[in-house]
Amino acid sequence: MRKTAIVAAILAVLFLIAGCAGSQPLSTREEGTLGGAGIGAVGGALVGAAVGHPAAGALIGGGLGGVTGYAVGNSMQNQQNANAQTQTQIQSQQQEIEQQREQLQQLKQSQETE
């Protein structure tokens, strides 16, 4: 009976992950949450099997792993968003510098022709 509960818990996690896979890729936050829940469920099922309650262990482990995975994934997602914003600002500043260089070049050329 224990092996059946472990297999059921693992299959439930796999179905959860497969169900979340839509046409759009998962965000870092979603990947962290699902990964944490999956790892937690498997670990919880193993620990639960050792004490005679694999299903309860899988549920508890999956819940704790999901919360932890969300926290880690959320932090990583926020960092990625900040990096993307910084990169956008850098590109904008590089374009402005290039425009100013062109304007300086034009001024130099106009002064030479005078």
N, C-alpha and C positions, 0 to 999 in steps of 0.2 A: 504494500500500500504506500510506503514511503516513496518508492521510486516513481510511482504513478503521480503523486502530488508534486514531486520535483519536476517531472516532465511537463505536467500541466502548468506549473508556474513559469517554466521556461518558454513554453509555447504561448502562454498569455502575453508575456513580454514581447516575444517575436511578432505576434499579431498586432500588438499595440504599435510597435515600431513600423511595421509594414503599413498599417492603417494611416499613419501620419505621413507617409511618403506620398505626396501628391505630385502635381506637375511642376511645382516650384521647389527648389532646393531648400533644405532646412537651414534656418539661421544658426549661428553659433550658440545662441541661447537655447534653442530647441534641441540641438545636438547634445549639448551638455545635460539638459534635463533628461532626455531619453537614454543617453549613455549611462548617466548616474542611476536612473531607475532600473535599467537592465542589469548593471553590475550589482546594484544593491539587492535586486530580487534573487539573482543567482547566489550571491553570497549569503543572503538571508535564508534561502532554501537549504543551503548546505549546513548552515549553523542550526536551523530549525530541525533538519533531519537528524542531527546529532542528539537533540533533546526530545525528539518524537513529534514535532509539530512543524513539518516543512512548509505547509501552506501558510501558516501564520508567520513563519520566518520570512518567507518570500514577500508577503504583503508588507510587513514591517520594514524589511530591508529595501524593498522597492520604493516605499514612501520616503524613507530617510535618504536613500540614494537619489531619488528624484529632486528632493528639496536641495540637497547638497550640489547636485549637478546643475540645477537652475542657478544657484548662487555663483558657481564658478563660470558657467556659460554666460550669465548676465554680465559679469565683470569683464569677461573676454569680449563680449559684444559691444559693451560701452567703450572699451579700449579701441576696438576696430573702428567704431564710429568716430571717435576723437581723432584717430590717425587719418581717416578719410577726410575729415574736415580740415586738418592741418595740411594735408596734401593739396586740397583744393585751394587753400590760401596761398601756398607756395607757388602753385601754377599761376594764379592770378598775379602775384607779385612779379614772377618771371616775365609774364606778358607785359606788365607795366614797365619793367626795366627795359625790355626790348623796344617798346614804343619810345621811351625816352632816349635811347641810343640812336634810334632813327631820327628823332627830332634834332638831336645834337649834330648828327651827321649832315642833316639838311641845313642847319644854321652855319656850320663850317663851310659848306659849299656855297651858300649865299654870300658869306663874307669874303670868300676868295674871289668871287666874280665881281664884287664891287670895286 
